[in-house]
Amino acid sequence: MKLLLIFTSLLLIMQDQIIAQEPVAPRKDQILEKHGHQRQDPYYWLRERDTQPVLDYLQAENTYAAAYFKALDPLVNCLLEEFEQRIDPNETSAPYVINGYQYQSRNVEGQDYQQIFRYELDGKAVLFFDENQRAKGKPFYELAAWAPSPDNQLLAVSEDFMGRRKYEIRFRSNGKYLKDVLTETSGSMVWAKDNKTVYYTKKDPETLREYLVYRHQIGTPQSADELIYEEKDDKFSVGIGKTLTNAYILIYSYSSTTSEIQVIDASSAKALPKVFLARKAGHIYEVEHHENGFYILSNDNAVNNRILFSKDIPKDIASCQEVVKHNPKVLIEGLSVFKRHLLIEERDNGLLKLKLKNVADGQEKYIDVDGETYYLGLATNDDYTASKIYYVFNSMTTPARVYTYDLQTNQREIFFEKKLRDPQFNPENYVSERVWATANDGTQIPVSIVYKKGTVLAKAPLLLYGYGSYGYTIPDIFSPTRVSLLDRGFVFATAHIRGCKYLGEEWYQDGKFDKKINTFTDFINAAEYLGHMGYCDPARIYANGGSAGGLLMGAIANMAPYLFKGIVSEVPFVDVVTTMLDESIPLTTGEYEEWGNPTDPHYYYYLLKYSPYDNLHAMAYPAMYVTSGYHDSQVQYWEPAKYVAKLRTLRTNNAALIFECNMDAGHGGGSGRSTERLERAKMYAFILGLEQGITH
């Protein structure tokens, strides 16, 4: 007899309200064993993609979620209307220059995707690429990258029509697409100087690891493409790029702890890659080319990086000349090389700085900024010989600005300023600040907060956001949708917890491998601090995170459920042990250098301590809204599905537990700005609904 799901999704109409019974997934016990230790996984079967029982269960969860959100429809619609009134429907990007032409990305009212315009030599803006045409009739669309050939006669575009991050590369000439189609790629492509040769990377179809670099000649089938490099170590992935001088194409082989770069002469369609510095365990480096030689950003004997120089490809790191010394208090995050200046991106005590170093005389100068809750970074700078650079400044209270900085006069000007549609919006009505919470071990945790002036903080609800993995630091930026929370009296905060690089490389190292639990306790301690010190009402704290930040949400729900009134967990990585033991799952092997390899008993038992799915138990949990994408390539849909199914059977209270799986989306959620805004509105409505007592 065909296996049927033992769940009920029958909707009852009572007094004009839709009441749905929670789905209940059937148990199908499966024993998982490693190192002599057994785990029972009753929902392992949910990984059986595309089978009818799985599809039926996901549909039941989506039906239940739709029923829950029906009561919140007025709030969702109100938020969407606010977003529309606040954000210009014809919003544009700052103009940017590529290959000597100026481009600009524009939104058009009533359309979901952007249009790219190119300014011709007469100054007229002409529609260059329309994402809406490419997305027409498709449930998902992503333009991952685009690149004109050096002579601007051909255009290469990489696109995803499913959300699985398997990109197809196509080529256009005079508005018409060529027969060339490159499939199963990572989306990256680089032109050689001859305007006919393109380098690209391919993925393993099962694990999705990027490990092959090919060379394609325009007009030939993909089957004839030349394999240039294969990365055989499954802990490493590959990427490609090009130096700003356009002299070299770069192949990056990288893991979380080690890198290796190969250079290819971009002027020769037959050139083979040459290793720049052979990989050495623990050595991470980047290479930038200058007409005088190569500049190297390296962590060799420098946990926070230093900058070296070599006239030619060096025989080893010891033969390179040191240009910028290591500073144990300042992380060098990035390096750009122009003809007359090095532009160095630094992070000092958490704050971003841009430093210019004159190539000729070594003189240094910082580009000044004020405040403690801001983002500072480079805009598009495509000209190696430029006399001006473009950079972006953004704060938690102010929309983004693009500045030009004159390298000769040291003068800066606002080049472009993003403005909101709402004439009532005034950045002066909002306050942002940085506070320092104290962790269990005495470590000070930086927290960026923003709120509206006049908010009575001690009585205010708080939304606390966190990530804390892969060394990625959440930028302190403005969000036009977040204003809807701030205007309702919310405090928003980002906890810069260990596992990111906000306070340098050691801050990252203290939140990975067998120090990972620091990430979770830091977030908990930040929430406790904000409540205790009067920055919010301690009974009205909400938490949000996605992907590895969803792991954070799962861990804190198990460790400190009493602290949080509600949690929004987006595409969460919650089944850590099982996933990390399965090398067939996309990207698993490359993750060993972030979490540890559970085939080692030490890491197996450490991961087991915090894996959210494995640590669910009978107790009262906060209200939760959990999301997923059926085509997610980073966190498979079954992880959050299993997590919610198990949690339904264990929680001892009746707090809302909503799971929604977008059947047309991947890791980044649905595509198109209307879908993106709807997802944001539903997240806010879930939280605001809990504030209003809407829990069922």
Buried (B, 14 or more C-beta within 10 A) or exposed (E): EEEEBEBEBEBEEEEEEBBBBBBBBBBEEEEBEBEEEEBEBBBBBBBEEEEEBBBBBBBBBBBBBBBBBBBBEEBBEBBBEBBBEBBBEEBBBBBBBBBEBBBBBBBBEEBBBBBBBBBEEEEEBEEBBBBBEBBEEEBBBBBBBBBBBBEEEBBBBBBBBBBBBBBBBBBBEEEEEEEBEBEBBBBBBBBBBBBBBBBBBBBBEEBBBBBBBBBBBBEEEBEEBBEBBEBEBBBBBBBBBBBBBBBBBBBBBBBBBBBBBBBBBBEEBEBEBEEBBEBBEEBBBBBBBBEEBBBBBBBBEBBBBBBBBBEEEBEEBEEBEBBBEBBEEBBBBBBBBBBBBBBBBBBBEBBBBBBBBEBEEEEEBEBEBEBBBBBBBBBBBBBBEBEBBBBBBBBBBBBBBBBBBEBEEEEBEEBBEBEBBBEEBEEEBBBBBBBEBBBEEEBEBBBBBBBBEEBEBEEBBBBBBBBBBBBBBBBBBBBBBBBBBBBBBBBBBBBBBBBBBBBBBBBBBBBBBEBBBBBBBBBBBBBBBBBEEEBBBBEBBBBBBBBBBBBBBBBBBBBBBEBBBBBBBBBBBBBBBBBBBEEEBBBBBBBBBBBBBBEEEEBBBBBBEBBBBBBBEEEEBBBBBBBBBBBBBBBBBBBBBBBBBBBBEEBEEEBBBBBBBBBBBBBBBBBBBBBBBBBBBBBBBBBBBBBEEBEB
